[in-house]
Amino acid sequence: MRRVIDTRRMRRLRKERDLTQGDLASRCGVAVNTIGRIERGELQPSKELAERMSKALRTNQANLYCEVEDAVPPEGMDDDELAAVSAYRRLDPIQRAAVRGFIEGLAESGSLDSALVAAKAALAIERSRQPGGRQEEGPVRRTGA
């Protein structure tokens, strides 16, 4: 077991205190994208940054952490691939369909344009499977961010 930042708790605390990622970054003396990467689970902060974050969020530093089992990464996966899988797991089913469509389209054609078309098609199919069968066009939005 190891201690890592509980990204959902951190995001919830930040929002409860009406802070944007930019506000928190400013109070901690880091770039906005650093806070975003921490909240997405892509980066673990140093002890010093975790201390500054806990003060800015008006919480005990231990409250920012959770215990996780040390998982053995699948053979051959590097840190970027593990981060991508971790981010994918936080998506809802509709968003996952769009990502799968994009990756499959890119792998088949090698073209970003074709990948975007495949992502939109996968998104439309998944939306039609959802209650109400929504099929409107528009950007894919992350929920709960």
N, C-alpha and C positions, 0 to 999 in steps of 0.2 A: 504494500500500500504506500501511496505517496500523496502529499498534499499539493493541490493545484487550485488556482483561482476558480471559484464557482461562477462561471460567466453569467448564468441566468440571475443569480442573486446580485451580482455586481450591477448588471443592467437595471434590475428592479430597483435597487437602492438609488442608483443615479437618477432614474425617472421619478421616484418618490420624492426626491429632493429638488425636482424641477431643474436638473442640470442637463445640458446637452453634452455630447462627447467633447465638444470644443471647450465648454466651461470646465469640465473635469480635467482635460488636458492642460489648460491654462493654470489651474490651481496646483497641478502636479509638476509643472515645468517640462512637459513632454509634447510631442507633436500629436495632433488629432488622430492621425492614422495609427499611432501607437495604442491609444485607447480602443480604437476600433478593432485592431488585431487582438488585443487582450480579450475584448468582449466576444469575439468570434472563436476564441480558443486557439488562435494561431501563435500566440506569444504568451509566455509566462513572465510576469514582471520580476525585477530584482527585489530583494527584501526591502531596499530603500524606497523603491517606487511603490511597493505594496503598502508601506507605512504612510507615504504621502497620500495615496489613494484612500486609505482608511480614514485619515484625518479629513480629507476633502468630503468624504461621504458620511462623516460623523458616525463612524461605527468602529467596533473593535476589529483590529486587523485579523484576528482568528475567524471572524464572521465572514470574511471574504473567501475563505478557503473551504474545500471539501476534500474528502479522502477518496481516492480512486485506486483501483487495482492496477498494478503494473501489467499492461498488456504487452505481449510479444508481438511486434508488428509482423505482418505477413512477409515472408522472405522476398527480398528484392524491393520493398517499398521504401522510398526515401521520405524525408521530413515533409517535403512539398506534397507528395502523394497522400501521406497520412493527414495533413491539414485539409486537403481537398475532400477526403472521405469524411472527416469530422464535420466540415461545413455542410456537405451534402446531407448528412444525417439530421441536421437541424432544419432542413427544408420540409415544407408540407408536400403531400402527394402531387399536387398540381405543379409545384415548382420542380420537384424531382423529375417529373415527366419532361418538362422543358429542358432540363440539364441533360438528361439521357438522350433526348432527341438531338440536341446540339452536338454532343460528343459523338454519337453514332453518325450523324451527318458529316461532321468534320473528318472522322476516320474513313468514311466511305469515299468522300470526294476530295478531301484536302483543301476545300474552299470554305472560307468563312461565310460567304454569301449562301452557299448551299446548306451549311450547318445552321444558319439562322432560319432558313426556310423549313428545315427538318424540325427545329425546335418549336417553331410556330405550329407546325402540323401536329406534333406530339402534344403540345399544350392544348390545342383545340380538341383533340381526341380525349384527353384526360378531363378537360372541363365538361365535355358532353357526358361523361360517365358520372359526374358529380350530381347530387340532388339539384334539380332545377335546370340542369344541362346548359349552363352558361357557355356562350360561344363568342362573346364579344372580343374585339381586338383590344390591345393595350399592353402596357409594360407589365412584366412580371414583378410583383411587389413582394418583398419579404414581410412576413407577419411577425409581430412580437419584437421587433428591433427597437 
